[in-house]
Amino acid sequence: MRGNFFKEPYGVLNTIDRVSEIMFGLIMAVTIVGSLSIATAGTNEVRTVMSAALGCNLAWGLVDAVMYLVRTLTERTRNIALAKQVIGADSDTAHRLIMAELPGAVATITGPDEVEGMRRRLLDLPLSHRAGLNREDYLAAIGIFLLVVVATFPVVVPFLVTDDVALAMKLSRGITLVMLFAAGFFLGRHAAHRHPVRTGFSMLFLGAALIVAVKALGG
């Protein structure tokens, strides 16, 4: 039932969370930097775009971190309420409540004995009457913030090392493509995909498509 009902720590971000946050920060940064017009951009304009990219990711990193804490607290509160329902219900009703919370793939291979075992173990657990956030939750939120912000720097570094705006744009786009491929590759390995290189290229094309879509929508 989605982890422990009472102290369900989301803990340190897993591989999917980390890659997703990096992807989010990367796409946000490259979209803003990509709005720079090479033909008319001067040094001050480049610095303005760089500041805008960093400022945007600082803001969205903060929003994403706060919403993570809100989601965590909401899920934990819901789990406690559900646990109380299960504890106070008869066995048949409790079984239905438990089955409704199981992922579809798990529910199909879970029988009455397993569900009853879950119910009994739940009855033996100390019931917390109030949900709260713990140290791991705040660390995860800080991790989310840092990942979104850090993803900005590879995109803007070329503008710090060369005054050639056209070259900087090319380098920035190249770095973005490499990072998109790396994100897909690591996700493929995490998913035990037989050919993680394929997932790398898939993520590269998907990320590129998302960037084009965001820019087309005025992002």
MODELLER restraints for C-alpha pairs under 7 A, 6 or more apart:
rsr = mdl.restraints
at = mdl.atoms
rsr.add(forms.Gaussian(group=physical.xy_distance, feature=features.Distance(at['CA:1:A'], at['CA:98:A']), mean=6.65, stdev=0.5))
rsr.add(forms.Gaussian(group=physical.xy_distance, feature=features.Distance(at['CA:1:A'], at['CA:101:A']), mean=5.67, stdev=0.5))
rsr.add(forms.Gaussian(group=physical.xy_distance, feature=features.Distance(at['CA:1:A'], at['CA:102:A']), mean=5.76, stdev=0.5))
rsr.add(forms.Gaussian(group=physical.xy_distance, feature=features.Distance(at['CA:5:A'], at['CA:76:A']), mean=6.82, stdev=0.5))
rsr.add(forms.Gaussian(group=physical.xy_distance, feature=features.Distance(at['CA:5:A'], at['CA:79:A']), mean=5.04, stdev=0.5))
rsr.add(forms.Gaussian(group=physical.xy_distance, feature=features.Distance(at['CA:5:A'], at['CA:80:A']), mean=5.64, stdev=0.5))
rsr.add(forms.Gaussian(group=physical.xy_distance, feature=features.Distance(at['CA:5:A'], at['CA:83:A']), mean=6.56, stdev=0.5))
rsr.add(forms.Gaussian(group=physical.xy_distance, feature=features.Distance(at['CA:6:A'], at['CA:76:A']), mean=6.87, stdev=0.5))
rsr.add(forms.Gaussian(group=physical.xy_distance, feature=features.Distance(at['CA:6:A'], at['CA:80:A']), mean=6.00, stdev=0.5))
rsr.add(forms.Gaussian(group=physical.xy_distance, feature=features.Distance(at['CA:6:A'], at['CA:127:A']), mean=6.78, stdev=0.5))
rsr.add(forms.Gaussian(group=physical.xy_distance, feature=features.Distance(at['CA:6:A'], at['CA:128:A']), mean=5.73, stdev=0.5))
rsr.add(forms.Gaussian(group=physical.xy_distance, feature=features.Distance(at['CA:8:A'], at['CA:76:A']), mean=6.59, stdev=0.5))
rsr.add(forms.Gaussian(group=physical.xy_distance, feature=features.Distance(at['CA:9:A'], at['CA:136:A']), mean=6.52, stdev=0.5))
rsr.add(forms.Gaussian(group=physical.xy_distance, feature=features.Distance(at['CA:9:A'], at['CA:137:A']), mean=6.49, stdev=0.5))
rsr.add(forms.Gaussian(group=physical.xy_distance, feature=features.Distance(at['CA:10:A'], at['CA:137:A']), mean=6.28, stdev=0.5))
rsr.add(forms.Gaussian(group=physical.xy_distance, feature=features.Distance(at['CA:11:A'], at['CA:136:A']), mean=4.71, stdev=0.5))
rsr.add(forms.Gaussian(group=physical.xy_distance, feature=features.Distance(at['CA:11:A'], at['CA:137:A']), mean=5.87, stdev=0.5))
rsr.add(forms.Gaussian(group=physical.xy_distance, feature=features.Distance(at['CA:11:A'], at['CA:140:A']), mean=6.20, stdev=0.5))
rsr.add(forms.Gaussian(group=physical.xy_distance, feature=features.Distance(at['CA:12:A'], at['CA:136:A']), mean=6.56, stdev=0.5))
rsr.add(forms.Gaussian(group=physical.xy_distance, feature=features.Distance(at['CA:12:A'], at['CA:140:A']), mean=5.29, stdev=0.5))
rsr.add(forms.Gaussian(group=physical.xy_distance, feature=features.Distance(at['CA:13:A'], at['CA:140:A']), mean=5.89, stdev=0.5))
rsr.add(forms.Gaussian(group=physical.xy_distance, feature=features.Distance(at['CA:16:A'], at['CA:187:A']), mean=6.77, stdev=0.5))
rsr.add(forms.Gaussian(group=physical.xy_distance, feature=features.Distance(at['CA:19:A'], at['CA:183:A']), mean=5.96, stdev=0.5))
rsr.add(forms.Gaussian(group=physical.xy_distance, feature=features.Distance(at['CA:21:A'], at['CA:144:A']), mean=6.41, stdev=0.5))
rsr.add(forms.Gaussian(group=physical.xy_distance, feature=features.Distance(at['CA:21:A'], at['CA:147:A']), mean=6.03, stdev=0.5))
rsr.add(forms.Gaussian(group=physical.xy_distance, feature=features.Distance(at['CA:21:A'], at['CA:148:A']), mean=5.70, stdev=0.5))
rsr.add(forms.Gaussian(group=physical.xy_distance, feature=features.Distance(at['CA:22:A'], at['CA:147:A']), mean=5.52, stdev=0.5))
rsr.add(forms.Gaussian(group=physical.xy_distance, feature=features.Distance(at['CA:22:A'], at['CA:148:A']), mean=5.59, stdev=0.5))
rsr.add(forms.Gaussian(group=physical.xy_distance, feature=features.Distance(at['CA:22:A'], at['CA:151:A']), mean=5.59, stdev=0.5))
rsr.add(forms.Gaussian(group=physical.xy_distance, feature=features.Distance(at['CA:24:A'], at['CA:148:A']), mean=6.68, stdev=0.5))
rsr.add(forms.Gaussian(group=physical.xy_distance, feature=features.Distance(at['CA:25:A'], at['CA:57:A']), mean=6.24, stdev=0.5))
rsr.add(forms.Gaussian(group=physical.xy_distance, feature=features.Distance(at['CA:25:A'], at['CA:148:A']), mean=4.25, stdev=0.5))
rsr.add(forms.Gaussian(group=physical.xy_distance, feature=features.Distance(at['CA:25:A'], at['CA:149:A']), mean=6.47, stdev=0.5))
rsr.add(forms.Gaussian(group=physical.xy_distance, feature=features.Distance(at['CA:25:A'], at['CA:151:A']), mean=5.18, stdev=0.5))
rsr.add(forms.Gaussian(group=physical.xy_distance, feature=features.Distance(at['CA:25:A'], at['CA:152:A']), mean=6.26, stdev=0.5))
rsr.add(forms.Gaussian(group=physical.xy_distance, feature=features.Distance(at['CA:26:A'], at['CA:151:A']), mean=5.10, stdev=0.5))
rsr.add(forms.Gaussian(group=physical.xy_distance, feature=features.Distance(at['CA:26:A'], at['CA:152:A']), mean=5.98, stdev=0.5))
rsr.add(forms.Gaussian(group=physical.xy_distance, feature=features.Distance(at['CA:27:A'], at['CA:211:A']), mean=6.11, stdev=0.5))
rsr.add(forms.Gaussian(group=physical.xy_distance, feature=features.Distance(at['CA:28:A'], at['CA:57:A']), mean=6.94, stdev=0.5))
rsr.add(forms.Gaussian(group=physical.xy_distance, feature=features.Distance(at['CA:29:A'], at['CA:53:A']), mean=5.13, stdev=0.5))
rsr.add(forms.Gaussian(group=physical.xy_distance, feature=features.Distance(at['CA:29:A'], at['CA:57:A']), mean=6.95, stdev=0.5))
rsr.add(forms.Gaussian(group=physical.xy_distance, feature=features.Distance(at['CA:29:A'], at['CA:152:A']), mean=5.37, stdev=0.5))
rsr.add(forms.Gaussian(group=physical.xy_distance, feature=features.Distance(at['CA:29:A'], at['CA:155:A']), mean=6.74, stdev=0.5))
rsr.add(forms.Gaussian(group=physical.xy_distance, feature=features.Distance(at['CA:30:A'], at['CA:155:A']), mean=6.24, stdev=0.5))
rsr.add(forms.Gaussian(group=physical.xy_distance, feature=features.Distance(at['CA:31:A'], at['CA:211:A']), mean=6.14, stdev=0.5))
rsr.add(forms.Gaussian(group=physical.xy_distance, feature=features.Distance(at['CA:31:A'], at['CA:215:A']), mean=6.36, stdev=0.5))
rsr.add(forms.Gaussian(group=physical.xy_distance, feature=features.Distance(at['CA:31:A'], at['CA:219:A']), mean=6.98, stdev=0.5))
rsr.add(forms.Gaussian(group=physical.xy_distance, feature=features.Distance(at['CA:32:A'], at['CA:49:A']), mean=6.99, stdev=0.5))
rsr.add(forms.Gaussian(group=physical.xy_distance, feature=features.Distance(at['CA:32:A'], at['CA:53:A']), mean=5.73, stdev=0.5))
rsr.add(forms.Gaussian(group=physical.xy_distance, feature=features.Distance(at['CA:33:A'], at['CA:49:A']), mean=5.99, stdev=0.5))
rsr.add(forms.Gaussian(group=physical.xy_distance, feature=features.Distance(at['CA:33:A'], at['CA:50:A']), mean=6.83, stdev=0.5))
rsr.add(forms.Gaussian(group=physical.xy_distance, feature=features.Distance(at['CA:33:A'], at['CA:53:A']), mean=6.58, stdev=0.5))
rsr.add(forms.Gaussian(group=physical.xy_distance, feature=features.Distance(at['CA:36:A'], at['CA:49:A']), mean=6.93, stdev=0.5))
rsr.add(forms.Gaussian(group=physical.xy_distance, feature=features.Distance(at['CA:38:A'], at['CA:165:A']), mean=6.34, stdev=0.5))
rsr.add(forms.Gaussian(group=physical.xy_distance, feature=features.Distance(at['CA:38:A'], at['CA:166:A']), mean=6.02, stdev=0.5))
rsr.add(forms.Gaussian(group=physical.xy_distance, feature=features.Distance(at['CA:50:A'], at['CA:156:A']), mean=6.23, stdev=0.5))
rsr.add(forms.Gaussian(group=physical.xy_distance, feature=features.Distance(at['CA:53:A'], at['CA:152:A']), mean=6.91, stdev=0.5))
rsr.add(forms.Gaussian(group=physical.xy_distance, feature=features.Distance(at['CA:54:A'], at['CA:149:A']), mean=6.97, stdev=0.5))
rsr.add(forms.Gaussian(group=physical.xy_distance, feature=features.Distance(at['CA:54:A'], at['CA:152:A']), mean=6.19, stdev=0.5))
rsr.add(forms.Gaussian(group=physical.xy_distance, feature=features.Distance(at['CA:57:A'], at['CA:148:A']), mean=6.15, stdev=0.5))
rsr.add(forms.Gaussian(group=physical.xy_distance, feature=features.Distance(at['CA:57:A'], at['CA:149:A']), mean=5.35, stdev=0.5))
rsr.add(forms.Gaussian(group=physical.xy_distance, feature=features.Distance(at['CA:57:A'], at['CA:152:A']), mean=6.97, stdev=0.5))
rsr.add(forms.Gaussian(group=physical.xy_distance, feature=features.Distance(at['CA:58:A'], at['CA:149:A']), mean=5.68, stdev=0.5))
rsr.add(forms.Gaussian(group=physical.xy_distance, feature=features.Distance(at['CA:61:A'], at['CA:144:A']), mean=6.71, stdev=0.5))
rsr.add(forms.Gaussian(group=physical.xy_distance, feature=features.Distance(at['CA:61:A'], at['CA:145:A']), mean=4.31, stdev=0.5))
rsr.add(forms.Gaussian(group=physical.xy_distance, feature=features.Distance(at['CA:61:A'], at['CA:148:A']), mean=5.27, stdev=0.5))
rsr.add(forms.Gaussian(group=physical.xy_distance, feature=features.Distance(at['CA:61:A'], at['CA:149:A']), mean=6.32, stdev=0.5))
rsr.add(forms.Gaussian(group=physical.xy_distance, feature=features.Distance(at['CA:62:A'], at['CA:145:A']), mean=5.69, stdev=0.5))
rsr.add(forms.Gaussian(group=physical.xy_distance, feature=features.Distance(at['CA:65:A'], at['CA:141:A']), mean=4.58, stdev=0.5))
rsr.add(forms.Gaussian(group=physical.xy_distance, feature=features.Distance(at['CA:65:A'], at['CA:142:A']), mean=6.67, stdev=0.5))
rsr.add(forms.Gaussian(group=physical.xy_distance, feature=features.Distance(at['CA:65:A'], at['CA:144:A']), mean=5.65, stdev=0.5))
rsr.add(forms.Gaussian(group=physical.xy_distance, feature=features.Distance(at['CA:65:A'], at['CA:145:A']), mean=5.62, stdev=0.5))
rsr.add(forms.Gaussian(group=physical.xy_distance, feature=features.Distance(at['CA:66:A'], at['CA:141:A']), mean=6.98, stdev=0.5))
rsr.add(forms.Gaussian(group=physical.xy_distance, feature=features.Distance(at['CA:68:A'], at['CA:141:A']), mean=6.43, stdev=0.5))
rsr.add(forms.Gaussian(group=physical.xy_distance, feature=features.Distance(at['CA:69:A'], at['CA:137:A']), mean=6.86, stdev=0.5))
rsr.add(forms.Gaussian(group=physical.xy_distance, feature=features.Distance(at['CA:69:A'], at['CA:141:A']), mean=6.71, stdev=0.5))
rsr.add(forms.Gaussian(group=physical.xy_distance, feature=features.Distance(at['CA:73:A'], at['CA:131:A']), mean=6.71, stdev=0.5))
rsr.add(forms.Gaussian(group=physical.xy_distance, feature=features.Distance(at['CA:73:A'], at['CA:132:A']), mean=6.36, stdev=0.5))
rsr.add(forms.Gaussian(group=physical.xy_distance, feature=features.Distance(at['CA:73:A'], at['CA:133:A']), mean=6.51, stdev=0.5))
rsr.add(forms.Gaussian(group=physical.xy_distance, feature=features.Distance(at['CA:76:A'], at['CA:131:A']), mean=5.90, stdev=0.5))
rsr.add(forms.Gaussian(group=physical.xy_distance, feature=features.Distance(at['CA:77:A'], at['CA:131:A']), mean=5.22, stdev=0.5))
rsr.add(forms.Gaussian(group=physical.xy_distance, feature=features.Distance(at['CA:86:A'], at['CA:94:A']), mean=4.75, stdev=0.5))
rsr.add(forms.Gaussian(group=physical.xy_distance, feature=features.Distance(at['CA:86:A'], at['CA:97:A']), mean=6.75, stdev=0.5))
rsr.add(forms.Gaussian(group=physical.xy_distance, feature=features.Distance(at['CA:87:A'], at['CA:123:A']), mean=6.17, stdev=0.5))
rsr.add(forms.Gaussian(group=physical.xy_distance, feature=features.Distance(at['CA:95:A'], at['CA:115:A']), mean=6.13, stdev=0.5))
rsr.add(forms.Gaussian(group=physical.xy_distance, feature=features.Distance(at['CA:95:A'], at['CA:116:A']), mean=6.90, stdev=0.5))
rsr.add(forms.Gaussian(group=physical.xy_distance, feature=features.Distance(at['CA:99:A'], at['CA:107:A']), mean=6.25, stdev=0.5))
rsr.add(forms.Gaussian(group=physical.xy_distance, feature=features.Distance(at['CA:154:A'], at['CA:175:A']), mean=6.83, stdev=0.5))
rsr.add(forms.Gaussian(group=physical.xy_distance, feature=features.Distance(at['CA:155:A'], at['CA:172:A']), mean=5.00, stdev=0.5))
rsr.add(forms.Gaussian(group=physical.xy_distance, feature=features.Distance(at['CA:155:A'], at['CA:175:A']), mean=6.69, stdev=0.5))
rsr.add(forms.Gaussian(group=physical.xy_distance, feature=features.Distance(at['CA:155:A'], at['CA:176:A']), mean=6.56, stdev=0.5))
rsr.add(forms.Gaussian(group=physical.xy_distance, feature=features.Distance(at['CA:156:A'], at['CA:172:A']), mean=6.69, stdev=0.5))
rsr.add(forms.Gaussian(group=physical.xy_distance, feature=features.Distance(at['CA:158:A'], at['CA:168:A']), mean=4.87, stdev=0.5))
rsr.add(forms.Gaussian(group=physical.xy_distance, feature=features.Distance(at['CA:158:A'], at['CA:171:A']), mean=6.17, stdev=0.5))
rsr.add(forms.Gaussian(group=physical.xy_distance, feature=features.Distance(at['CA:158:A'], at['CA:172:A']), mean=6.06, stdev=0.5))
rsr.add(forms.Gaussian(group=physical.xy_distance, feature=features.Distance(at['CA:159:A'], at['CA:168:A']), mean=5.33, stdev=0.5))
rsr.add(forms.Gaussian(group=physical.xy_distance, feature=features.Distance(at['CA:162:A'], at['CA:168:A']), mean=6.53, stdev=0.5))
rsr.add(forms.Gaussian(group=physical.xy_distance, feature=features.Distance(at['CA:177:A'], at['CA:204:A']), mean=6.10, stdev=0.5))
rsr.add(forms.Gaussian(group=physical.xy_distance, feature=features.Distance(at['CA:180:A'], at['CA:203:A']), mean=5.96, stdev=0.5))
rsr.add(forms.Gaussian(group=physical.xy_distance, feature=features.Distance(at['CA:180:A'], at['CA:204:A']), mean=4.76, stdev=0.5))
rsr.add(forms.Gaussian(group=physical.xy_distance, feature=features.Distance(at['CA:180:A'], at['CA:207:A']), mean=6.44, stdev=0.5))
rsr.add(forms.Gaussian(group=physical.xy_distance, feature=features.Distance(at['CA:181:A'], at['CA:200:A']), mean=4.28, stdev=0.5))
rsr.add(forms.Gaussian(group=physical.xy_distance, feature=features.Distance(at['CA:181:A'], at['CA:201:A']), mean=5.60, stdev=0.5))
rsr.add(forms.Gaussian(group=physical.xy_distance, feature=features.Distance(at['CA:181:A'], at['CA:203:A']), mean=5.97, stdev=0.5))
rsr.add(forms.Gaussian(group=physical.xy_distance, feature=features.Distance(at['CA:181:A'], at['CA:204:A']), mean=4.86, stdev=0.5))
rsr.add(forms.Gaussian(group=physical.xy_distance, feature=features.Distance(at['CA:182:A'], at['CA:200:A']), mean=6.07, stdev=0.5))
rsr.add(forms.Gaussian(group=physical.xy_distance, feature=features.Distance(at['CA:183:A'], at['CA:200:A']), mean=6.67, stdev=0.5))
rsr.add(forms.Gaussian(group=physical.xy_distance, feature=features.Distance(at['CA:184:A'], at['CA:199:A']), mean=5.10, stdev=0.5))
rsr.add(forms.Gaussian(group=physical.xy_distance, feature=features.Distance(at['CA:184:A'], at['CA:200:A']), mean=3.82, stdev=0.5))
rsr.add(forms.Gaussian(group=physical.xy_distance, feature=features.Distance(at['CA:184:A'], at['CA:201:A']), mean=6.97, stdev=0.5))
rsr.add(forms.Gaussian(group=physical.xy_distance, feature=features.Distance(at['CA:184:A'], at['CA:202:A']), mean=6.90, stdev=0.5))
rsr.add(forms.Gaussian(group=physical.xy_distance, feature=features.Distance(at['CA:184:A'], at['CA:203:A']), mean=4.78, stdev=0.5))
rsr.add(forms.Gaussian(group=physical.xy_distance, feature=features.Distance(at['CA:185:A'], at['CA:196:A']), mean=4.95, stdev=0.5))
rsr.add(forms.Gaussian(group=physical.xy_distance, feature=features.Distance(at['CA:185:A'], at['CA:197:A']), mean=5.60, stdev=0.5))
rsr.add(forms.Gaussian(group=physical.xy_distance, feature=features.Distance(at['CA:185:A'], at['CA:199:A']), mean=5.63, stdev=0.5))
rsr.add(forms.Gaussian(group=physical.xy_distance, feature=features.Distance(at['CA:185:A'], at['CA:200:A']), mean=4.12, stdev=0.5))
rsr.add(forms.Gaussian(group=physical.xy_distance, feature=features.Distance(at['CA:188:A'], at['CA:196:A']), mean=4.48, stdev=0.5))
rsr.add(forms.Gaussian(group=physical.xy_distance, feature=features.Distance(at['CA:188:A'], at['CA:199:A']), mean=5.50, stdev=0.5))
rsr.add(forms.Gaussian(group=physical.xy_distance, feature=features.Distance(at['CA:189:A'], at['CA:196:A']), mean=5.61, stdev=0.5))
